[in-house]
Amino acid sequence: MQRRVLATKERIYSSIIEELKKAPLTEITDRNIISKAQVSSGTFYKYFRNHTDALRELENNLLKDYSFVLNSD
């Protein structure tokens, strides 16, 4: 994956985490994340269907990283 794509997704993931610190999941919207990540809505929807899809990908990435660390010991 291109560096630029990874950087954009990282900004979106960080925004999701910041939003989760402030509000429950039921109150988080695509618009909140898009605004916080400072990406266009077109860019957001290019990579994700909605904030739930983005959160699911973030969770999967975290679990893969965690599993990798556990297996490397």
Secondary structure, DSSP 8 states (H G I E B T S, - for coil): --HHHHHHHHHHHHHHHHHHHHS-GGG--HHHHHHHHT--HHHHHHH-SSHHHHHHHHHHHHHHHHHHHHHH-
